[in-house]
């Protein structure tokens, strides 16, 4: 046993773990962060994927808040934005692109441009309503105390204060599929496809899927770095934010160790008292806080022998299979998209919602579609730290690529990469000749390289049944777990995934309040 | 052969309406003996309610020995390096301290600490267990297995035929059958003997509270075993037993019956209609010192609160069985405090006995049962004073003696 004893050990140096460490250290706690990889950040780490070319798996920060940035003095520690907000560009095969920027739609019908204002107003109000929940410990429904009742009541009050009309719409729309929302407001297929993107990406959802696509959209509107629903691009990739979080935590006194995979949590007399590292070392602490996904936390690190049967099954049945792959391309020149002056926005390649749905249908049955829906960003157009001058990085999210693809990923890797390039070529005819290197990260790669079960970005589906007091599952939704001393602070906990840091911050606040 | 109706009729002439249930491995022998073809369904098998006379059968468990076909019992095998840890986290007793070749009575609860079922665990080796229980439980075992990669659970109900031989002459009978040294088996011991062309497992267990054993054998040798028991057993007063006599014997012994004394939690709809081990007087098998197990947190909370209902052993005035009786705090029947779950006139104890579930705060005070009984169709109501008993109604010394005296 290491003779040093900590107030808290955080397992996993991703952004939530570092945010949790920052808040705890700032409150005077003795904190140790243990990261398995040699580099901090997990899916937010900016890595050199080809000599001279860098990218992070996550690429934008729509969910980051100024509160977190200010609380942890991240700007002082080097955090900055490369672009305040990226425009969203819906590419049309015919070159008739639609741009959504500065709260306006351009390139769609006049009716759509007008509807967008009503749509934006309503969603903005909904997003403000949800704000009452994201940054607080969720309530529990049975045997909760005054605090739980008040959290629940505050949310109810917030919903009520939308006024009769908007409240009715909120209650009706929150469960709607993306397609129904789009059809209610818009007529241009290309616009509908682009606007439906954030409703579904990262989850096992497509435009026609029921279950809370609207809730997803609202989570993606939770940040305020450059206003509701805007898309900030960090300098240095998301790794820029990670570095600032790490520096901040260290400045507050936290210790951070990379290359230190934890083998298991030590439980003595039904209390988590420390961790055993894979190298055999043991370290003790009062609080063991896991930033890994819930299945890794409870099954691999803690062990189900310390948990009840029904609770274990709630964790076991969490939907953890990722559907998104990431492609990074290294280009020797600036990519040119037909009819687009500069590819400096967030480009959505999906001509219609049907196109997206078709790709999803294939994935549902463990297949891979030829026409893939893509979100494409060229961060190097805003940030010269990612590639040499004149050279560029293309960062692409690919939907839908099932974790459990029939026949295994080895049989499909080259097909997937080829399909992505072929799809891009339809809009950027010269792009193939510009590629000097590429990286493909399937959900299985994400699982293996970043230790996240199923390669799921959000550490489990974000859905009504896995939201708020049910995230990750009843009995562990308040960051604490059934085992005293063992906590969770990752995306699997409320409020969920995305580069937000709220789960980490909320967990730290919960632990600090619990101590009082 | 005595001249009886059963002997005059051939088995195929005895009226039998097929109901989809299977005959047990002993059916070829039990069916002709079942005078009225009085069967009930037990886990998909035909189980005799009684063969000829339930009273006679009941008395055999107390005076000679009775033989009950318990083959329909659910039997599950847990095998593998994780079997011990998996079971230990599922049940309330400490499985890590369960010696090989012994049997332990056990219960398993939900996360909320409510009883799912009870049963007996046979530890066959370091990493192999057999669990027997009256109700099917595979769904729960599969849930309880989640996270334990190195344990295989199989439903082995059809792999073993089983006979319970219960009563004062049971040990003598087994000795006469050639099971040398069986008298040295202590209660809950498991011993194995070569038998016929294979092996027989004998455990000193049973559900009657008397001296008794259970015999476990490959179904292909079931008939031969039955014949051996009954031919050797003639001078020991061996008698086939039906479930009705068992129900009496188990109540005298103070054993619980699912769906009678407790409602299994997974099949309970309304809050409060299921039961905790404390309510069922099973605190003696809830081990808080063994580390974590499912339901532990909830049970600890319940124990500390101490407000739970309590299942009491009651000796009730008079001789009319207090079946379905409501229990009161006062003779005027003003304050209802519980109800009777099982009741009978016990011929061997010579007492009117019952199990009653009573609200915790009234458990230490006076208790009255409102008993209804019929006399030539006329209903009579009686309020009877109840006396609480702390020991099983029937617990003869021979049930625990090793070796038991030859009777």
HADDOCK unambig.tbl for C-alpha pairs under 7 A between the chains (distance, minus, plus):
assign (segid A and resid 269 and name CA) (segid B and resid 291 and name CA) 6.57 0.50 0.50
assign (segid A and resid 270 and name CA) (segid B and resid 291 and name CA) 6.63 0.50 0.50
assign (segid A and resid 270 and name CA) (segid B and resid 292 and name CA) 6.47 0.50 0.50
assign (segid A and resid 299 and name CA) (segid B and resid 147 and name CA) 6.32 0.50 0.50
assign (segid A and resid 304 and name CA) (segid B and resid 147 and name CA) 5.82 0.50 0.50
assign (segid A and resid 305 and name CA) (segid B and resid 89 and name CA) 5.89 0.50 0.50
assign (segid A and resid 306 and name CA) (segid B and resid 292 and name CA) 5.67 0.50 0.50
assign (segid A and resid 307 and name CA) (segid B and resid 294 and name CA) 6.89 0.50 0.50
assign (segid A and resid 308 and name CA) (segid B and resid 111 and name CA) 5.64 0.50 0.50
assign (segid A and resid 308 and name CA) (segid B and resid 293 and name CA) 6.63 0.50 0.50
assign (segid A and resid 308 and name CA) (segid B and resid 294 and name CA) 4.26 0.50 0.50
assign (segid A and resid 308 and name CA) (segid B and resid 295 and name CA) 6.45 0.50 0.50
assign (segid A and resid 309 and name CA) (segid B and resid 111 and name CA) 6.59 0.50 0.50
assign (segid A and resid 309 and name CA) (segid B and resid 143 and name CA) 6.52 0.50 0.50
assign (segid A and resid 309 and name CA) (segid B and resid 144 and name CA) 5.26 0.50 0.50
assign (segid A and resid 309 and name CA) (segid B and resid 294 and name CA) 5.97 0.50 0.50
assign (segid A and resid 310 and name CA) (segid B and resid 111 and name CA) 6.12 0.50 0.50
assign (segid A and resid 313 and name CA) (segid B and resid 143 and name CA) 6.61 0.50 0.50
assign (segid A and resid 313 and name CA) (segid B and resid 146 and name CA) 6.92 0.50 0.50
